[in-house]
């Protein structure tokens, strides 16, 4: 089992920045890829960004150029730096981890942290 604990999030004005962090513990050797999903009320959960142990990254189109995902393998931590935030970025953000690739069916999830961007 892998446990994921998120921190960060909160309320920010449009154009501002926030940083999310997620620490993994437990059977760390069973996971390769970590990342972030988000879900706004009434919408489907969507992949925001992911990063594998080698540092290869993927970003959703909506956040490219504004968000940066990073990972510290020694500390089992993944972070998401969110810049130029927009009201449409408002959502619950979830850290996720999996062996090969992230999806909405991934095995490991954090509890979620709320990000609210005011206009």
PAZAGU-497682 format. One record per residue (C-alpha): residue number from 0; residue in three letters; chain; x, y, z. Coordinates in Angstrom, 1 decimal. Each point is the difference from the previous one (the first is absolute). Layout:
BEGIN
{nr: NUM | rest: ALA | kette: A | px: X | py: Y | pz: Z}
...
This chain:
BEGIN
{nr: 0 | rest: UNK | kette: A | px: 0.0 | py: 0.0 | pz: 0.0}
{nr: 1 | rest: UNK | kette: A | px: 1.0 | py: 3.6 | pz: -0.7}
{nr: 2 | rest: UNK | kette: A | px: -1.2 | py: 3.0 | pz: 2.0}
{nr: 3 | rest: UNK | kette: A | px: -0.1 | py: 3.4 | pz: -1.6}
{nr: 4 | rest: UNK | kette: A | px: -0.3 | py: 3.2 | pz: 2.1}
{nr: 5 | rest: UNK | kette: A | px: -0.5 | py: 3.3 | pz: -1.7}
{nr: 6 | rest: UNK | kette: A | px: 0.7 | py: 3.5 | pz: 1.2}
{nr: 7 | rest: UNK | kette: A | px: -0.4 | py: 3.5 | pz: -1.4}
{nr: 8 | rest: UNK | kette: A | px: -3.1 | py: 1.3 | pz: -1.8}
{nr: 9 | rest: UNK | kette: A | px: -2.2 | py: 2.8 | pz: 1.2}
{nr: 10 | rest: UNK | kette: A | px: -1.5 | py: 3.2 | pz: -1.3}
{nr: 11 | rest: UNK | kette: A | px: 1.8 | py: 2.3 | pz: -2.5}
{nr: 12 | rest: UNK | kette: A | px: -0.9 | py: 2.8 | pz: -2.4}
{nr: 13 | rest: UNK | kette: A | px: 0.2 | py: -0.5 | pz: -3.7}
{nr: 14 | rest: UNK | kette: A | px: 3.5 | py: 0.4 | pz: -1.2}
{nr: 15 | rest: UNK | kette: A | px: 1.5 | py: -1.2 | pz: 3.2}
{nr: 16 | rest: UNK | kette: A | px: 2.0 | py: -3.2 | pz: 0.9}
{nr: 17 | rest: UNK | kette: A | px: -0.4 | py: -3.0 | pz: 2.2}
{nr: 18 | rest: UNK | kette: A | px: 2.1 | py: -3.0 | pz: 0.7}
{nr: 19 | rest: UNK | kette: A | px: -1.3 | py: -3.5 | pz: 0.8}
{nr: 20 | rest: UNK | kette: A | px: 2.1 | py: -2.7 | pz: 1.5}
{nr: 21 | rest: UNK | kette: A | px: -0.6 | py: -3.7 | pz: 0.5}
{nr: 22 | rest: UNK | kette: A | px: 2.1 | py: -2.4 | pz: 2.1}
{nr: 23 | rest: UNK | kette: A | px: -0.2 | py: -3.8 | pz: -0.7}
{nr: 24 | rest: UNK | kette: A | px: 0.6 | py: -2.6 | pz: 2.7}
{nr: 25 | rest: UNK | kette: A | px: -0.3 | py: -3.8 | pz: 0.2}
{nr: 26 | rest: UNK | kette: A | px: 0.8 | py: -2.3 | pz: -2.9}
{nr: 27 | rest: UNK | kette: A | px: 1.8 | py: 2.7 | pz: -2.0}
{nr: 28 | rest: UNK | kette: A | px: 1.8 | py: -2.6 | pz: -2.2}
{nr: 29 | rest: UNK | kette: A | px: -3.4 | py: -0.9 | pz: -1.5}
{nr: 30 | rest: UNK | kette: A | px: -0.5 | py: 3.4 | pz: -1.6}
{nr: 31 | rest: UNK | kette: A | px: 1.7 | py: 1.7 | pz: -2.9}
{nr: 32 | rest: UNK | kette: A | px: -2.2 | py: 2.8 | pz: -1.1}
{nr: 33 | rest: UNK | kette: A | px: -1.5 | py: 2.7 | pz: 2.2}
{nr: 34 | rest: UNK | kette: A | px: -2.1 | py: 3.0 | pz: -0.8}
{nr: 35 | rest: UNK | kette: A | px: -3.0 | py: 2.1 | pz: 0.5}
{nr: 36 | rest: UNK | kette: A | px: -3.7 | py: -0.2 | pz: -1.1}
{nr: 37 | rest: UNK | kette: A | px: -2.6 | py: 2.6 | pz: 0.6}
{nr: 38 | rest: UNK | kette: A | px: -3.8 | py: 0.0 | pz: 0.1}
{nr: 39 | rest: UNK | kette: A | px: -2.3 | py: 3.0 | pz: 0.0}
{nr: 40 | rest: UNK | kette: A | px: -3.7 | py: -0.3 | pz: 1.1}
{nr: 41 | rest: UNK | kette: A | px: -2.0 | py: -1.7 | pz: -2.7}
{nr: 42 | rest: UNK | kette: A | px: 3.0 | py: -0.9 | pz: -2.1}
{nr: 43 | rest: UNK | kette: A | px: 2.0 | py: -3.1 | pz: -0.6}
{nr: 44 | rest: UNK | kette: A | px: 3.3 | py: -0.5 | pz: 1.8}
{nr: 45 | rest: UNK | kette: A | px: 2.8 | py: 0.9 | pz: -2.4}
{nr: 46 | rest: UNK | kette: A | px: 3.8 | py: -0.6 | pz: -0.1}
{nr: 47 | rest: UNK | kette: A | px: 1.9 | py: 3.3 | pz: 0.6}
{nr: 48 | rest: UNK | kette: A | px: 3.6 | py: -1.2 | pz: -0.1}
{nr: 49 | rest: UNK | kette: A | px: 2.1 | py: -3.1 | pz: 0.7}
{nr: 50 | rest: UNK | kette: A | px: 3.6 | py: -0.9 | pz: 0.4}
{nr: 51 | rest: UNK | kette: A | px: 1.9 | py: -3.3 | pz: 0.0}
{nr: 52 | rest: UNK | kette: A | px: 3.1 | py: -1.0 | pz: 1.9}
{nr: 53 | rest: UNK | kette: A | px: 2.1 | py: 1.0 | pz: -2.9}
{nr: 54 | rest: UNK | kette: A | px: -1.4 | py: 3.5 | pz: 0.0}
{nr: 55 | rest: UNK | kette: A | px: -2.1 | py: -0.3 | pz: -3.1}
{nr: 56 | rest: UNK | kette: A | px: -3.0 | py: 2.2 | pz: 0.2}
{nr: 57 | rest: UNK | kette: A | px: -3.5 | py: 0.4 | pz: -1.5}
{nr: 58 | rest: UNK | kette: A | px: -2.3 | py: 3.0 | pz: 0.3}
{nr: 59 | rest: UNK | kette: A | px: -3.6 | py: 0.4 | pz: -0.8}
{nr: 60 | rest: UNK | kette: A | px: -0.6 | py: 2.6 | pz: -2.8}
{nr: 61 | rest: UNK | kette: A | px: -1.8 | py: 2.3 | pz: 2.4}
{nr: 62 | rest: UNK | kette: A | px: 3.0 | py: 0.5 | pz: 2.2}
{nr: 63 | rest: UNK | kette: A | px: 3.0 | py: -0.1 | pz: -2.4}
{nr: 64 | rest: UNK | kette: A | px: 2.3 | py: 2.9 | pz: 0.5}
{nr: 65 | rest: UNK | kette: A | px: -1.5 | py: 0.9 | pz: 3.3}
{nr: 66 | rest: UNK | kette: A | px: 0.4 | py: -3.0 | pz: 2.3}
{nr: 67 | rest: UNK | kette: A | px: 3.3 | py: -1.8 | pz: 0.7}
{nr: 68 | rest: UNK | kette: A | px: 0.2 | py: -3.5 | pz: 1.6}
{nr: 69 | rest: UNK | kette: A | px: 3.1 | py: -1.1 | pz: 1.8}
{nr: 70 | rest: UNK | kette: A | px: 1.1 | py: -3.0 | pz: 2.0}
{nr: 71 | rest: UNK | kette: A | px: 2.5 | py: -0.8 | pz: 2.7}
{nr: 72 | rest: UNK | kette: A | px: 0.5 | py: -3.7 | pz: -0.1}
{nr: 73 | rest: UNK | kette: A | px: 2.2 | py: 0.0 | pz: 3.1}
{nr: 74 | rest: UNK | kette: A | px: -2.8 | py: 1.6 | pz: 2.0}
{nr: 75 | rest: UNK | kette: A | px: -2.8 | py: -1.8 | pz: -1.8}
{nr: 76 | rest: UNK | kette: A | px: -1.6 | py: 3.3 | pz: -0.8}
{nr: 77 | rest: UNK | kette: A | px: -1.8 | py: 1.5 | pz: -3.0}
{nr: 78 | rest: UNK | kette: A | px: -0.8 | py: 3.7 | pz: -0.3}
{nr: 79 | rest: UNK | kette: A | px: -2.1 | py: 2.1 | pz: -2.3}
{nr: 80 | rest: UNK | kette: A | px: 0.9 | py: 3.6 | pz: -0.4}
{nr: 81 | rest: UNK | kette: A | px: -3.1 | py: 1.9 | pz: -1.4}
{nr: 82 | rest: UNK | kette: A | px: 0.6 | py: 3.4 | pz: -1.5}
{nr: 83 | rest: UNK | kette: A | px: -2.3 | py: 2.4 | pz: -1.8}
{nr: 84 | rest: UNK | kette: A | px: -3.0 | py: -1.6 | pz: 1.6}
{nr: 85 | rest: UNK | kette: A | px: -3.4 | py: 0.5 | pz: -1.5}
{nr: 86 | rest: UNK | kette: A | px: -3.5 | py: -0.4 | pz: 1.5}
{nr: 87 | rest: UNK | kette: A | px: -0.5 | py: -3.1 | pz: -2.2}
{nr: 88 | rest: UNK | kette: A | px: 2.9 | py: -1.6 | pz: 2.0}
{nr: 89 | rest: UNK | kette: A | px: -2.3 | py: -0.1 | pz: 3.0}
{nr: 90 | rest: UNK | kette: A | px: -0.4 | py: -3.7 | pz: 1.0}
{nr: 91 | rest: UNK | kette: A | px: 0.9 | py: -2.6 | pz: 2.5}
{nr: 92 | rest: UNK | kette: A | px: 3.5 | py: -1.2 | pz: -0.9}
{nr: 93 | rest: UNK | kette: A | px: 1.0 | py: -3.6 | pz: 0.7}
{nr: 94 | rest: UNK | kette: A | px: 3.4 | py: -1.6 | pz: 0.2}
{nr: 95 | rest: UNK | kette: A | px: 0.2 | py: -3.4 | pz: -1.7}
{nr: 96 | rest: UNK | kette: A | px: 2.5 | py: -2.7 | pz: -0.5}
{nr: 97 | rest: UNK | kette: A | px: 0.3 | py: -3.2 | pz: -2.0}
{nr: 98 | rest: UNK | kette: A | px: 2.4 | py: -2.6 | pz: -1.4}
{nr: 99 | rest: UNK | kette: A | px: -0.1 | py: 1.0 | pz: -3.7}
{nr: 100 | rest: UNK | kette: A | px: -2.4 | py: 2.7 | pz: -0.9}
{nr: 101 | rest: UNK | kette: A | px: -2.5 | py: 2.2 | pz: 1.8}
{nr: 102 | rest: UNK | kette: A | px: -3.7 | py: -0.2 | pz: -0.7}
{nr: 103 | rest: UNK | kette: A | px: -3.2 | py: 0.4 | pz: 1.8}
{nr: 104 | rest: UNK | kette: A | px: 0.3 | py: -3.6 | pz: 1.0}
{nr: 105 | rest: UNK | kette: A | px: 3.4 | py: 0.3 | pz: 1.6}
{nr: 106 | rest: UNK | kette: A | px: 0.5 | py: -1.8 | pz: 3.2}
{nr: 107 | rest: UNK | kette: A | px: 1.2 | py: 2.7 | pz: 2.3}
{nr: 108 | rest: UNK | kette: A | px: -1.5 | py: 3.3 | pz: 0.8}
{nr: 109 | rest: UNK | kette: A | px: 0.4 | py: 2.9 | pz: 2.5}
{nr: 110 | rest: UNK | kette: A | px: -2.9 | py: 1.4 | pz: 1.8}
{nr: 111 | rest: UNK | kette: A | px: -0.2 | py: 3.1 | pz: -2.2}
{nr: 112 | rest: UNK | kette: A | px: 0.7 | py: 3.7 | pz: 0.6}
{nr: 113 | rest: UNK | kette: A | px: -2.2 | py: 2.9 | pz: -1.1}
{nr: 114 | rest: UNK | kette: A | px: 1.4 | py: 2.7 | pz: -2.3}
{nr: 115 | rest: UNK | kette: A | px: -2.3 | py: 3.0 | pz: -0.5}
{nr: 116 | rest: UNK | kette: A | px: 0.9 | py: 2.8 | pz: -2.4}
{nr: 117 | rest: UNK | kette: A | px: -2.0 | py: 3.2 | pz: 0.3}
{nr: 118 | rest: UNK | kette: A | px: -0.6 | py: 2.4 | pz: -2.9}
